[in-house]
Amino acid sequence: MANQINVIKPYKWSGMWVFDDASVGLEKEPFVAGADTMIDMAIAAKKIADADNGFLAIFSKDPFPGADMVLTWVRAESSGNVYSWQGWEGWLCPALLRYFEKPPAEIHVQIKAAA
């Protein structure tokens, strides 16, 4: 069974936002097609210093204390799913299904500096 709340640590690699998660078999999994722009916006809003070297993204399909973003499902596209936040759209690749049985209607996210 999947975790109720998941944590990844995105970082910049070769100019792209990526993350590793050995527990689900992912290495340098990139954020592209608008998801990268949404990360840039969230980091700027939260004023996370040194985010390029890694920050924490805590996420769940259900609301949780401290979540400061809600990504809303818009549509399936190119084997992935498009979510919106603050008028922006970002595509999440099929790796999303390593964390959820099906694309959730909402993804609640908290971002914060890595320790």
Backbone atoms as SQL, in Angstrom:
CREATE TABLE atoms (id INTEGER PRIMARY KEY, chain TEXT, resi INTEGER, resn TEXT, atom TEXT, x REAL, y REAL, z REAL);
INSERT INTO atoms VALUES
  (1, 'A', 1, 'MET', 'N', 0.841, -1.185, 0.000),
  (2, 'A', 1, 'MET', 'CA', 0.000, 0.000, 0.000),
  (3, 'A', 1, 'MET', 'C', 0.886, 1.248, 0.000),
  (4, 'A', 2, 'ALA', 'N', 0.472, 2.258, -0.716),
  (5, 'A', 2, 'ALA', 'CA', 1.246, 3.498, -0.829),
  (6, 'A', 2, 'ALA', 'C', 1.162, 4.315, 0.456),
  (7, 'A', 3, 'ASN', 'N', 2.164, 5.138, 0.649),
  (8, 'A', 3, 'ASN', 'CA', 2.151, 6.046, 1.798),
  (9, 'A', 3, 'ASN', 'C', 1.023, 7.054, 1.656),
  (10, 'A', 4, 'GLN', 'N', 0.493, 7.505, 2.778),
  (11, 'A', 4, 'GLN', 'CA', -0.510, 8.562, 2.772),
  (12, 'A', 4, 'GLN', 'C', 0.143, 9.894, 2.406),
  (13, 'A', 5, 'ILE', 'N', 1.328, 10.125, 2.948),
  (14, 'A', 5, 'ILE', 'CA', 2.086, 11.349, 2.659),
  (15, 'A', 5, 'ILE', 'C', 3.451, 10.915, 2.132),
  (16, 'A', 6, 'ASN', 'N', 3.850, 11.501, 1.027),
  (17, 'A', 6, 'ASN', 'CA', 5.120, 11.185, 0.381),
  (18, 'A', 6, 'ASN', 'C', 6.050, 12.375, 0.448),
  (19, 'A', 7, 'VAL', 'N', 7.350, 12.122, 0.367),
  (20, 'A', 7, 'VAL', 'CA', 8.355, 13.184, 0.384),
  (21, 'A', 7, 'VAL', 'C', 9.377, 12.890, -0.710),
  (22, 'A', 8, 'ILE', 'N', 9.653, 13.905, -1.514),
  (23, 'A', 8, 'ILE', 'CA', 10.749, 13.830, -2.472),
  (24, 'A', 8, 'ILE', 'C', 11.630, 15.052, -2.265),
  (25, 'A', 9, 'LYS', 'N', 12.838, 14.987, -2.820),
  (26, 'A', 9, 'LYS', 'CA', 13.776, 16.090, -2.678),
  (27, 'A', 9, 'LYS', 'C', 14.255, 16.525, -4.071),
  (28, 'A', 10, 'PRO', 'N', 13.461, 17.371, -4.744),
  (29, 'A', 10, 'PRO', 'CA', 13.876, 17.866, -6.052),
  (30, 'A', 10, 'PRO', 'C', 15.141, 18.726, -5.955),
  (31, 'A', 11, 'TYR', 'N', 15.919, 18.695, -7.024),
  (32, 'A', 11, 'TYR', 'CA', 17.151, 19.479, -7.109),
  (33, 'A', 11, 'TYR', 'C', 17.423, 19.767, -8.586),
  (34, 'A', 12, 'LYS', 'N', 18.321, 20.715, -8.836),
  (35, 'A', 12, 'LYS', 'CA', 18.674, 21.041, -10.214),
  (36, 'A', 12, 'LYS', 'C', 19.816, 20.148, -10.666),
  (37, 'A', 13, 'TRP', 'N', 19.673, 19.595, -11.868),
  (38, 'A', 13, 'TRP', 'CA', 20.709, 18.792, -12.504),
  (39, 'A', 13, 'TRP', 'C', 20.719, 19.168, -13.974),
  (40, 'A', 14, 'SER', 'N', 21.854, 19.640, -14.447),
  (41, 'A', 14, 'SER', 'CA', 21.980, 20.086, -15.838),
  (42, 'A', 14, 'SER', 'C', 20.896, 21.099, -16.207),
  (43, 'A', 15, 'GLY', 'N', 20.573, 21.974, -15.255),
  (44, 'A', 15, 'GLY', 'CA', 19.599, 23.035, -15.503),
  (45, 'A', 15, 'GLY', 'C', 18.147, 22.630, -15.412),
  (46, 'A', 16, 'MET', 'N', 17.881, 21.379, -15.041),
  (47, 'A', 16, 'MET', 'CA', 16.501, 20.896, -14.945),
  (48, 'A', 16, 'MET', 'C', 16.183, 20.463, -13.524),
  (49, 'A', 17, 'TRP', 'N', 14.921, 20.628, -13.142),
  (50, 'A', 17, 'TRP', 'CA', 14.458, 20.090, -11.866),
  (51, 'A', 17, 'TRP', 'C', 14.270, 18.592, -12.026),
  (52, 'A', 18, 'VAL', 'N', 14.886, 17.817, -11.143),
  (53, 'A', 18, 'VAL', 'CA', 14.767, 16.359, -11.148),
  (54, 'A', 18, 'VAL', 'C', 14.654, 15.878, -9.695),
  (55, 'A', 19, 'PHE', 'N', 14.327, 14.607, -9.533),
  (56, 'A', 19, 'PHE', 'CA', 14.367, 14.012, -8.195),
  (57, 'A', 19, 'PHE', 'C', 14.700, 12.532, -8.309),
  (58, 'A', 20, 'ASP', 'N', 15.203, 11.997, -7.229),
  (59, 'A', 20, 'ASP', 'CA', 15.513, 10.575, -7.115),
  (60, 'A', 20, 'ASP', 'C', 14.611, 9.980, -6.041),
  (61, 'A', 21, 'ASP', 'N', 14.151, 8.776, -6.262),
  (62, 'A', 21, 'ASP', 'CA', 13.403, 8.054, -5.234),
  (63, 'A', 21, 'ASP', 'C', 13.614, 6.562, -5.468),
  (64, 'A', 22, 'ALA', 'N', 14.649, 6.036, -4.838),
  (65, 'A', 22, 'ALA', 'CA', 15.005, 4.624, -5.012),
  (66, 'A', 22, 'ALA', 'C', 13.863, 3.697, -4.596),
  (67, 'A', 23, 'SER', 'N', 13.020, 4.141, -3.665),
  (68, 'A', 23, 'SER', 'CA', 11.943, 3.268, -3.180),
  (69, 'A', 23, 'SER', 'C', 10.909, 2.957, -4.269),
  (70, 'A', 24, 'VAL', 'N', 10.839, 3.789, -5.306),
  (71, 'A', 24, 'VAL', 'CA', 9.912, 3.529, -6.416),
  (72, 'A', 24, 'VAL', 'C', 10.665, 3.413, -7.744),
  (73, 'A', 25, 'GLY', 'N', 11.987, 3.276, -7.678),
  (74, 'A', 25, 'GLY', 'CA', 12.783, 3.033, -8.865),
  (75, 'A', 25, 'GLY', 'C', 13.014, 4.221, -9.782),
  (76, 'A', 26, 'LEU', 'N', 13.091, 5.430, -9.221),
  (77, 'A', 26, 'LEU', 'CA', 13.294, 6.622, -10.044),
  (78, 'A', 26, 'LEU', 'C', 14.646, 7.263, -9.752),
  (79, 'A', 27, 'GLU', 'N', 15.326, 7.678, -10.814),
  (80, 'A', 27, 'GLU', 'CA', 16.584, 8.407, -10.679),
  (81, 'A', 27, 'GLU', 'C', 16.600, 9.535, -11.705),
  (82, 'A', 28, 'LYS', 'N', 16.876, 10.745, -11.220),
  (83, 'A', 28, 'LYS', 'CA', 16.894, 11.943, -12.055),
  (84, 'A', 28, 'LYS', 'C', 15.624, 12.059, -12.898),
  (85, 'A', 29, 'GLU', 'N', 14.487, 11.794, -12.274),
  (86, 'A', 29, 'GLU', 'CA', 13.180, 11.917, -12.924),
  (87, 'A', 29, 'GLU', 'C', 12.890, 13.412, -13.109),
  (88, 'A', 30, 'PRO', 'N', 12.736, 13.884, -14.347),
  (89, 'A', 30, 'PRO', 'CA', 12.602, 15.327, -14.569),
  (90, 'A', 30, 'PRO', 'C', 11.172, 15.849, -14.424),
  (91, 'A', 31, 'PHE', 'N', 11.087, 17.107, -14.042),
  (92, 'A', 31, 'PHE', 'CA', 9.844, 17.872, -14.093),
  (93, 'A', 31, 'PHE', 'C', 9.925, 18.708, -15.362),
  (94, 'A', 32, 'VAL', 'N', 8.939, 18.577, -16.249),
  (95, 'A', 32, 'VAL', 'CA', 8.945, 19.283, -17.525),
  (96, 'A', 32, 'VAL', 'C', 7.550, 19.828, -17.822),
  (97, 'A', 33, 'ALA', 'N', 7.417, 20.490, -18.959),
  (98, 'A', 33, 'ALA', 'CA', 6.121, 20.902, -19.504),
  (99, 'A', 33, 'ALA', 'C', 5.272, 21.693, -18.508),
  (100, 'A', 34, 'GLY', 'N', 5.874, 22.685, -17.895),
  (101, 'A', 34, 'GLY', 'CA', 5.149, 23.556, -16.986),
  (102, 'A', 34, 'GLY', 'C', 5.297, 23.204, -15.523),
  (103, 'A', 35, 'ALA', 'N', 5.529, 21.935, -15.201),
  (104, 'A', 35, 'ALA', 'CA', 5.734, 21.552, -13.798),
  (105, 'A', 35, 'ALA', 'C', 6.995, 22.222, -13.264),
  (106, 'A', 36, 'ASP', 'N', 7.994, 22.370, -14.126),
  (107, 'A', 36, 'ASP', 'CA', 9.229, 23.051, -13.730),
  (108, 'A', 36, 'ASP', 'C', 8.985, 24.527, -13.413),
  (109, 'A', 37, 'THR', 'N', 8.137, 25.162, -14.183),
  (110, 'A', 37, 'THR', 'CA', 7.785, 26.571, -13.939),
  (111, 'A', 37, 'THR', 'C', 7.022, 26.709, -12.630),
  (112, 'A', 38, 'MET', 'N', 6.123, 25.777, -12.351),
  (113, 'A', 38, 'MET', 'CA', 5.375, 25.812, -11.097),
  (114, 'A', 38, 'MET', 'C', 6.322, 25.669, -9.906),
  (115, 'A', 39, 'ILE', 'N', 7.351, 24.846, -10.040),
  (116, 'A', 39, 'ILE', 'CA', 8.347, 24.709, -8.970),
  (117, 'A', 39, 'ILE', 'C', 9.068, 26.033, -8.763),
  (118, 'A', 40, 'ASP', 'N', 9.496, 26.653, -9.862),
  (119, 'A', 40, 'ASP', 'CA', 10.175, 27.956, -9.755),
  (120, 'A', 40, 'ASP', 'C', 9.300, 28.977, -9.025),
  (121, 'A', 41, 'MET', 'N', 8.008, 29.015, -9.361),
  (122, 'A', 41, 'MET', 'CA', 7.079, 29.959, -8.724),
  (123, 'A', 41, 'MET', 'C', 6.916, 29.668, -7.235),
  (124, 'A', 42, 'ALA', 'N', 6.774, 28.404, -6.886),
  (125, 'A', 42, 'ALA', 'CA', 6.574, 28.028, -5.484),
  (126, 'A', 42, 'ALA', 'C', 7.810, 28.356, -4.655),
  (127, 'A', 43, 'ILE', 'N', 8.981, 28.098, -5.197),
  (128, 'A', 43, 'ILE', 'CA', 10.231, 28.391, -4.485),
  (129, 'A', 43, 'ILE', 'C', 10.382, 29.891, -4.261),
  (130, 'A', 44, 'ALA', 'N', 10.050, 30.659, -5.286),
  (131, 'A', 44, 'ALA', 'CA', 10.130, 32.121, -5.156),
  (132, 'A', 44, 'ALA', 'C', 9.145, 32.618, -4.100),
  (133, 'A', 45, 'ALA', 'N', 7.926, 32.084, -4.113),
  (134, 'A', 45, 'ALA', 'CA', 6.910, 32.508, -3.149),
  (135, 'A', 45, 'ALA', 'C', 7.319, 32.170, -1.714),
  (136, 'A', 46, 'LYS', 'N', 7.943, 31.017, -1.530),
  (137, 'A', 46, 'LYS', 'CA', 8.351, 30.592, -0.186),
  (138, 'A', 46, 'LYS', 'C', 9.746, 31.097, 0.199),
  (139, 'A', 47, 'LYS', 'N', 10.436, 31.736, -0.768),
  (140, 'A', 47, 'LYS', 'CA', 11.780, 32.287, -0.529),
  (141, 'A', 47, 'LYS', 'C', 12.724, 31.209, 0.020),
  (142, 'A', 48, 'ILE', 'N', 12.759, 30.065, -0.658),
  (143, 'A', 48, 'ILE', 'CA', 13.631, 28.979, -0.235),
  (144, 'A', 48, 'ILE', 'C', 15.033, 29.220, -0.779),
  (145, 'A', 49, 'ALA', 'N', 15.958, 29.423, 0.131),
  (146, 'A', 49, 'ALA', 'CA', 17.347, 29.676, -0.251),
  (147, 'A', 49, 'ALA', 'C', 18.010, 28.376, -0.698),
  (148, 'A', 50, 'ASP', 'N', 18.886, 28.470, -1.677),
  (149, 'A', 50, 'ASP', 'CA', 19.700, 27.345, -2.133),
  (150, 'A', 50, 'ASP', 'C', 18.852, 26.158, -2.602),
  (151, 'A', 51, 'ALA', 'N', 17.665, 26.445, -3.139),
  (152, 'A', 51, 'ALA', 'CA', 16.766, 25.369, -3.574),
  (153, 'A', 51, 'ALA', 'C', 17.379, 24.517, -4.682),
  (154, 'A', 52, 'ASP', 'N', 18.267, 25.104, -5.491),
  (155, 'A', 52, 'ASP', 'CA', 18.880, 24.335, -6.578),
  (156, 'A', 52, 'ASP', 'C', 19.603, 23.092, -6.066),
  (157, 'A', 53, 'ASN', 'N', 20.082, 23.137, -4.836),
  (158, 'A', 53, 'ASN', 'CA', 20.765, 21.991, -4.237),
  (159, 'A', 53, 'ASN', 'C', 19.811, 21.032, -3.538),
  (160, 'A', 54, 'GLY', 'N', 18.530, 21.316, -3.597),
  (161, 'A', 54, 'GLY', 'CA', 17.526, 20.421, -3.037),
  (162, 'A', 54, 'GLY', 'C', 16.606, 21.094, -2.043),
  (163, 'A', 55, 'PHE', 'N', 15.343, 20.779, -2.148),
  (164, 'A', 55, 'PHE', 'CA', 14.323, 21.220, -1.191),
  (165, 'A', 55, 'PHE', 'C', 13.366, 20.046, -1.006),
  (166, 'A', 56, 'LEU', 'N', 12.548, 20.105, 0.022),
  (167, 'A', 56, 'LEU', 'CA', 11.600, 19.024, 0.277),
  (168, 'A', 56, 'LEU', 'C', 10.241, 19.357, -0.312),
  (169, 'A', 57, 'ALA', 'N', 9.659, 18.389, -0.975),
  (170, 'A', 57, 'ALA', 'CA', 8.288, 18.491, -1.471),
  (171, 'A', 57, 'ALA', 'C', 7.509, 17.352, -0.823),
  (172, 'A', 58, 'ILE', 'N', 6.599, 17.721, 0.057),
  (173, 'A', 58, 'ILE', 'CA', 5.786, 16.767, 0.799),
  (174, 'A', 58, 'ILE', 'C', 4.413, 16.795, 0.130),
  (175, 'A', 59, 'PHE', 'N', 3.867, 15.638, -0.237),
  (176, 'A', 59, 'PHE', 'CA', 2.615, 15.659, -1.000),
  (177, 'A', 59, 'PHE', 'C', 1.701, 14.485, -0.663),
  (178, 'A', 60, 'SER', 'N', 0.405, 14.746, -0.852),
  (179, 'A', 60, 'SER', 'CA', -0.629, 13.759, -0.563),
  (180, 'A', 60, 'SER', 'C', -1.860, 14.071, -1.407),
  (181, 'A', 61, 'LYS', 'N', -2.680, 13.067, -1.639),
  (182, 'A', 61, 'LYS', 'CA', -3.954, 13.314, -2.318),
  (183, 'A', 61, 'LYS', 'C', -4.969, 13.942, -1.369),
  (184, 'A', 62, 'ASP', 'N', -4.678, 13.907, -0.089),
  (185, 'A', 62, 'ASP', 'CA', -5.582, 14.455, 0.922),
  (186, 'A', 62, 'ASP', 'C', -4.957, 15.678, 1.587),
  (187, 'A', 63, 'PRO', 'N', -5.789, 16.621, 2.045),
  (188, 'A', 63, 'PRO', 'CA', -5.254, 17.782, 2.766),
  (189, 'A', 63, 'PRO', 'C', -4.497, 17.345, 4.010),
  (190, 'A', 64, 'PHE', 'N', -3.465, 18.120, 4.372),
  (191, 'A', 64, 'PHE', 'CA', -2.730, 17.860, 5.603),
  (192, 'A', 64, 'PHE', 'C', -2.216, 19.190, 6.152),
  (193, 'A', 65, 'PRO', 'N', -1.987, 19.276, 7.471),
  (194, 'A', 65, 'PRO', 'CA', -1.512, 20.520, 8.079),
  (195, 'A', 65, 'PRO', 'C', -0.179, 20.944, 7.461),
  (196, 'A', 66, 'GLY', 'N', -0.086, 22.215, 7.090),
  (197, 'A', 66, 'GLY', 'CA', 1.145, 22.756, 6.537),
  (198, 'A', 66, 'GLY', 'C', 1.194, 22.771, 5.021),
  (199, 'A', 67, 'ALA', 'N', 0.274, 22.079, 4.359),
  (200, 'A', 67, 'ALA', 'CA', 0.258, 22.110, 2.891),
  (201, 'A', 67, 'ALA', 'C', -0.029, 23.533, 2.431),
  (202, 'A', 68, 'ASP', 'N', 0.742, 24.002, 1.455),
  (203, 'A', 68, 'ASP', 'CA', 0.549, 25.383, 1.004),
  (204, 'A', 68, 'ASP', 'C', 0.225, 25.485, -0.476),
  (205, 'A', 69, 'MET', 'N', 0.069, 24.358, -1.150),
  (206, 'A', 69, 'MET', 'CA', -0.314, 24.352, -2.558),
  (207, 'A', 69, 'MET', 'C', -1.348, 23.255, -2.775),
  (208, 'A', 70, 'VAL', 'N', -2.272, 23.508, -3.672),
  (209, 'A', 70, 'VAL', 'CA', -3.201, 22.464, -4.102),
  (210, 'A', 70, 'VAL', 'C', -3.150, 22.429, -5.629),
  (211, 'A', 71, 'LEU', 'N', -2.670, 21.320, -6.156),
  (212, 'A', 71, 'LEU', 'CA', -2.655, 21.113, -7.597),
  (213, 'A', 71, 'LEU', 'C', -3.963, 20.428, -7.960),
  (214, 'A', 72, 'THR', 'N', -4.661, 20.958, -8.953),
  (215, 'A', 72, 'THR', 'CA', -5.968, 20.439, -9.337),
  (216, 'A', 72, 'THR', 'C', -5.876, 19.757, -10.697),
  (217, 'A', 73, 'TRP', 'N', -6.382, 18.524, -10.771),
  (218, 'A', 73, 'TRP', 'CA', -6.351, 17.760, -12.015),
  (219, 'A', 73, 'TRP', 'C', -7.150, 18.476, -13.079),
  (220, 'A', 74, 'VAL', 'N', -6.583, 18.558, -14.288),
  (221, 'A', 74, 'VAL', 'CA', -7.257, 19.204, -15.415),
  (222, 'A', 74, 'VAL', 'C', -7.628, 18.182, -16.485),
  (223, 'A', 75, 'ARG', 'N', -6.632, 17.360, -16.905),
  (224, 'A', 75, 'ARG', 'CA', -6.889, 16.410, -17.981),
  (225, 'A', 75, 'ARG', 'C', -5.725, 15.419, -18.091),
  (226, 'A', 76, 'ALA', 'N', -6.023, 14.285, -18.707),
  (227, 'A', 76, 'ALA', 'CA', -4.978, 13.339, -19.083),
  (228, 'A', 76, 'ALA', 'C', -4.372, 13.836, -20.393),
  (229, 'A', 77, 'GLU', 'N', -3.058, 13.664, -20.539),
  (230, 'A', 77, 'GLU', 'CA', -2.397, 14.104, -21.768),
  (231, 'A', 77, 'GLU', 'C', -1.079, 13.361, -21.942),
  (232, 'A', 78, 'SER', 'N', -0.874, 12.803, -23.120),
  (233, 'A', 78, 'SER', 'CA', 0.389, 12.150, -23.494),
  (234, 'A', 78, 'SER', 'C', 0.890, 11.172, -22.430),
  (235, 'A', 79, 'SER', 'N', 0.063, 10.279, -21.997),
  (236, 'A', 79, 'SER', 'CA', 0.341, 9.244, -20.991),
  (237, 'A', 79, 'SER', 'C', 0.598, 9.787, -19.593),
  (238, 'A', 80, 'GLY', 'N', 0.469, 11.097, -19.407),
  (239, 'A', 80, 'GLY', 'CA', 0.604, 11.721, -18.096),
  (240, 'A', 80, 'GLY', 'C', -0.669, 12.475, -17.751),
  (241, 'A', 81, 'ASN', 'N', -0.543, 13.408, -16.815),
  (242, 'A', 81, 'ASN', 'CA', -1.700, 14.184, -16.369),
  (243, 'A', 81, 'ASN', 'C', -1.309, 15.631, -16.157),
  (244, 'A', 82, 'VAL', 'N', -2.219, 16.529, -16.542),
  (245, 'A', 82, 'VAL', 'CA', -2.000, 17.960, -16.384),
  (246, 'A', 82, 'VAL', 'C', -2.735, 18.421, -15.126),
  (247, 'A', 83, 'TYR', 'N', -2.010, 19.194, -14.315),
  (248, 'A', 83, 'TYR', 'CA', -2.563, 19.786, -13.097),
  (249, 'A', 83, 'TYR', 'C', -2.401, 21.297, -13.177),
  (250, 'A', 84, 'SER', 'N', -3.288, 22.024, -12.505),
  (251, 'A', 84, 'SER', 'CA', -3.181, 23.484, -12.492),
  (252, 'A', 84, 'SER', 'C', -2.951, 23.985, -11.075),
  (253, 'A', 85, 'TRP', 'N', -2.292, 25.132, -11.013),
  (254, 'A', 85, 'TRP', 'CA', -2.039, 25.838, -9.754),
  (255, 'A', 85, 'TRP', 'C', -1.864, 27.309, -10.086),
  (256, 'A', 86, 'GLN', 'N', -2.645, 28.155, -9.452),
  (257, 'A', 86, 'GLN', 'CA', -2.581, 29.602, -9.616),
  (258, 'A', 86, 'GLN', 'C', -2.599, 30.023, -11.085),
  (259, 'A', 87, 'GLY', 'N', -3.443, 29.373, -11.871),
  (260, 'A', 87, 'GLY', 'CA', -3.585, 29.733, -13.275),
  (261, 'A', 87, 'GLY', 'C', -2.545, 29.119, -14.204),
  (262, 'A', 88, 'TRP', 'N', -1.590, 28.383, -13.660),
  (263, 'A', 88, 'TRP', 'CA', -0.565, 27.732, -14.475),
  (264, 'A', 88, 'TRP', 'C', -0.888, 26.249, -14.603),
  (265, 'A', 89, 'GLU', 'N', -0.457, 25.656, -15.696),
  (266, 'A', 89, 'GLU', 'CA', -0.626, 24.224, -15.875),
  (267, 'A', 89, 'GLU', 'C', 0.734, 23.551, -15.959),
  (268, 'A', 90, 'GLY', 'N', 0.818, 22.363, -15.376),
  (269, 'A', 90, 'GLY', 'CA', 2.039, 21.569, -15.428),
  (270, 'A', 90, 'GLY', 'C', 1.691, 20.112, -15.647),
  (271, 'A', 91, 'TRP', 'N', 2.492, 19.465, -16.470),
  (272, 'A', 91, 'TRP', 'CA', 2.281, 18.060, -16.805),
  (273, 'A', 91, 'TRP', 'C', 3.097, 17.184, -15.873),
  (274, 'A', 92, 'LEU', 'N', 2.457, 16.176, -15.309),
  (275, 'A', 92, 'LEU', 'CA', 3.143, 15.190, -14.474),
  (276, 'A', 92, 'LEU', 'C', 3.145, 13.867, -15.229),
  (277, 'A', 93, 'CYS', 'N', 4.323, 13.303, -15.385),
  (278, 'A', 93, 'CYS', 'CA', 4.508, 12.107, -16.200),
  (279, 'A', 93, 'CYS', 'C', 3.915, 10.872, -15.507),
  (280, 'A', 94, 'PRO', 'N', 3.936, 9.722, -16.203),
  (281, 'A', 94, 'PRO', 'CA', 3.372, 8.499, -15.624),
  (282, 'A', 94, 'PRO', 'C', 4.012, 8.056, -14.305),
  (283, 'A', 95, 'ALA', 'N', 5.160, 8.619, -13.938),
  (284, 'A', 95, 'ALA', 'CA', 5.765, 8.296, -12.639),
  (285, 'A', 95, 'ALA', 'C', 4.825, 8.661, -11.487),
  (286, 'A', 96, 'LEU', 'N', 3.872, 9.538, -11.734),
  (287, 'A', 96, 'LEU', 'CA', 2.864, 9.887, -10.724),
  (288, 'A', 96, 'LEU', 'C', 2.194, 8.624, -10.183),
  (289, 'A', 97, 'LEU', 'N', 2.026, 7.630, -11.057),
  (290, 'A', 97, 'LEU', 'CA', 1.335, 6.404, -10.657),
  (291, 'A', 97, 'LEU', 'C', 2.206, 5.484, -9.810),
  (292, 'A', 98, 'ARG', 'N', 3.424, 5.872, -9.556),
  (293, 'A', 98, 'ARG', 'CA', 4.251, 5.141, -8.596),
  (294, 'A', 98, 'ARG', 'C', 3.864, 5.545, -7.173),
  (295, 'A', 99, 'TYR', 'N', 3.145, 6.658, -7.058),
  (296, 'A', 99, 'TYR', 'CA', 2.738, 7.176, -5.747),
  (297, 'A', 99, 'TYR', 'C', 1.227, 7.043, -5.505),
  (298, 'A', 100, 'PHE', 'N', 0.452, 7.003, -6.573),
  (299, 'A', 100, 'PHE', 'CA', -1.004, 6.932, -6.464),
  (300, 'A', 100, 'PHE', 'C', -1.529, 5.858, -7.405),
  (301, 'A', 101, 'GLU', 'N', -2.594, 5.159, -6.985),
  (302, 'A', 101, 'GLU', 'CA', -3.196, 4.127, -7.833),
  (303, 'A', 101, 'GLU', 'C', -3.746, 4.724, -9.114),
  (304, 'A', 102, 'LYS', 'N', -4.329, 5.909, -8.999),
  (305, 'A', 102, 'LYS', 'CA', -4.848, 6.640, -10.156),
  (306, 'A', 102, 'LYS', 'C', -4.573, 8.121, -9.906),
  (307, 'A', 103, 'PRO', 'N', -4.553, 8.940, -10.948),
  (308, 'A', 103, 'PRO', 'CA', -4.281, 10.366, -10.748),
  (309, 'A', 103, 'PRO', 'C', -5.332, 10.986, -9.812),
  (310, 'A', 104, 'PRO', 'N', -4.884, 11.563, -8.702),
  (311, 'A', 104, 'PRO', 'CA', -5.859, 12.151, -7.781),
  (312, 'A', 104, 'PRO', 'C', -6.461, 13.446, -8.326),
  (313, 'A', 105, 'ALA', 'N', -7.658, 13.765, -7.875),
  (314, 'A', 105, 'ALA', 'CA', -8.318, 15.006, -8.272),
  (315, 'A', 105, 'ALA', 'C', -7.525, 16.214, -7.782),
  (316, 'A', 106, 'GLU', 'N', -6.887, 16.068, -6.628),
  (317, 'A', 106, 'GLU', 'CA', -6.052, 17.133, -6.064),
  (318, 'A', 106, 'GLU', 'C', -4.789, 16.514, -5.497),
  (319, 'A', 107, 'ILE', 'N', -3.713, 17.287, -5.575),
  (320, 'A', 107, 'ILE', 'CA', -2.475, 16.914, -4.889),
  (321, 'A', 107, 'ILE', 'C', -2.111, 18.073, -3.986),
  (322, 'A', 108, 'HIS', 'N', -2.081, 17.816, -2.683),
  (323, 'A', 108, 'HIS', 'CA', -1.749, 18.827, -1.690),
  (324, 'A', 108, 'HIS', 'C', -0.248, 18.755, -1.460),
  (325, 'A', 109, 'VAL', 'N', 0.403, 19.912, -1.494),
  (326, 'A', 109, 'VAL', 'CA', 1.863, 19.959, -1.455),
  (327, 'A', 109, 'VAL', 'C', 2.351, 21.003, -0.446),
  (328, 'A', 110, 'GLN', 'N', 3.374, 20.644, 0.275),
  (329, 'A', 110, 'GLN', 'CA', 4.106, 21.597, 1.105),
  (330, 'A', 110, 'GLN', 'C', 5.544, 21.569, 0.618),
  (331, 'A', 111, 'ILE', 'N', 6.118, 22.733, 0.382),
  (332, 'A', 111, 'ILE', 'CA', 7.533, 22.768, 0.048),
  (333, 'A', 111, 'ILE', 'C', 8.263, 23.511, 1.158),
  (334, 'A', 112, 'LYS', 'N', 9.455, 23.034, 1.441),
  (335, 'A', 112, 'LYS', 'CA', 10.252, 23.694, 2.465),
  (336, 'A', 112, 'LYS', 'C', 11.718, 23.381, 2.252),
  (337, 'A', 113, 'ALA', 'N', 12.540, 24.187, 2.874),
  (338, 'A', 113, 'ALA', 'CA', 13.984, 24.013, 2.738),
  (339, 'A', 113, 'ALA', 'C', 14.407, 22.659, 3.286),
  (340, 'A', 114, 'ALA', 'N', 15.380, 22.056, 2.637),
  (341, 'A', 114, 'ALA', 'CA', 15.938, 20.813, 3.138),
  (342, 'A', 114, 'ALA', 'C', 16.863, 21.138, 4.307),
  (343, 'A', 115, 'ALA', 'N', 16.927, 20.255, 5.268),
  (344, 'A', 115, 'ALA', 'CA', 17.759, 20.494, 6.446),
  (345, 'A', 115, 'ALA', 'C', 19.230, 20.300, 6.117);
